């Protein structure tokens, strides 16, 4: 079962590679935007963006401007959508691997 599952994971990942590569690009774009809006160093903004995007949200760095807060919420929302996509892909991969293993159409 694991071999079937992993083969389908690799195949699906290959088909969605552009989507998966877009996630870090969006997080980094959010970091650059936050750095400019909040006048913070880029390193802190990258840290903030990844912590916000991964929905950890330590609260040690927070946006102070309204636009910065809007960007932060948008960043969190986009990454949650990506998380849902990953879960949906894994569920489909699991179903396809199960069907292939048991020869179900």
C-alpha positions as CSV (number, residue, x, y, z in Angstrom):
1,X,0.0,0.0,0.0
2,X,2.8,2.4,0.8
3,X,4.4,1.9,-2.6
4,X,1.1,2.7,-4.3
5,X,0.5,5.7,-2.1
6,X,4.0,7.2,-2.6
7,X,3.9,6.7,-6.3
8,X,0.6,8.6,-6.5
9,X,2.0,11.3,-4.2
10,X,5.0,11.9,-6.4
11,X,2.8,11.9,-9.5
12,X,0.3,14.3,-8.0
13,X,3.1,16.5,-6.6
14,X,4.6,16.7,-10.1
15,X,1.3,17.8,-11.6
16,X,0.8,20.5,-9.0
17,X,4.4,21.6,-8.7
18,X,3.6,25.2,-9.9
19,X,1.0,25.5,-7.2
20,X,3.4,24.2,-4.5
21,X,6.1,26.5,-5.6
22,X,3.8,29.5,-5.6
23,X,3.3,29.1,-1.8
24,X,6.8,30.1,-0.8
25,X,6.7,32.9,-3.4
26,X,3.5,34.3,-1.9
27,X,4.9,34.1,1.6
28,X,8.0,35.9,0.5
29,X,5.9,38.5,-1.4
30,X,3.9,39.0,1.8
31,X,7.2,39.5,3.7
32,X,8.4,42.1,1.3
33,X,5.1,43.9,1.5
34,X,5.0,43.8,5.3
35,X,8.6,45.0,5.5
36,X,7.8,48.0,3.4
37,X,4.5,48.8,5.1
38,X,5.7,48.3,8.7
39,X,9.2,49.6,8.2
40,X,10.8,46.4,9.6
41,X,13.9,44.6,8.6
42,X,13.3,42.0,5.8
43,X,14.5,39.2,8.1
44,X,11.8,40.0,10.7
45,X,9.2,40.3,8.0
46,X,10.1,36.9,6.5
47,X,9.9,35.4,10.0
48,X,6.6,37.1,10.6
49,X,5.2,36.0,7.2
50,X,6.1,32.3,7.7
51,X,4.8,32.3,11.3
52,X,1.6,33.9,10.1
53,X,1.3,31.7,7.1
54,X,1.9,28.5,9.0
55,X,-0.9,29.7,11.4
56,X,1.4,29.5,14.4
57,X,1.2,33.2,15.2
58,X,3.5,33.7,18.2
59,X,2.6,37.3,18.5
60,X,6.1,38.5,19.1
61,X,5.9,40.6,15.9
62,X,2.7,42.3,15.0
63,X,1.6,44.7,12.2
64,X,0.7,48.2,13.4
65,X,-0.8,49.6,10.3
66,X,-4.2,48.8,9.0
67,X,-2.9,47.8,5.6
68,X,-0.2,45.6,7.3
69,X,-3.0,43.9,9.2
70,X,-5.0,43.3,6.0
71,X,-1.9,41.9,4.3
72,X,-1.4,39.6,7.3
73,X,-4.9,38.3,7.2
74,X,-4.8,37.8,3.5
75,X,-1.5,35.9,3.9
76,X,-3.0,33.6,6.5
77,X,-6.1,33.0,4.4
78,X,-4.1,32.1,1.3
79,X,-1.9,29.7,3.2
80,X,-4.9,28.0,4.8
81,X,-6.3,27.5,1.3
82,X,-3.0,25.9,0.3
83,X,-3.2,23.6,3.4
84,X,-6.7,22.6,2.3
85,X,-5.3,21.8,-1.2
86,X,-2.6,19.6,0.3
87,X,-5.1,17.7,2.4
88,X,-7.4,17.3,-0.6
89,X,-4.6,16.0,-2.7
90,X,-3.5,13.5,-0.1
91,X,-7.1,12.2,0.3
92,X,-7.4,11.8,-3.5
93,X,-4.0,10.1,-3.6
94,X,-5.0,7.7,-0.8
95,X,-8.2,6.8,-2.7
96,X,-6.4,6.2,-6.0
97,X,-3.8,4.1,-4.3
98,X,-6.5,2.1,-2.5
99,X,-8.4,1.6,-5.8
100,X,-5.3,0.6,-7.6
101,X,-4.3,-1.9,-4.9
102,X,-7.7,-3.5,-4.8
103,X,-8.4,-3.1,-8.6
104,X,-11.6,-1.0,-8.1
105,X,-12.8,1.2,-10.9
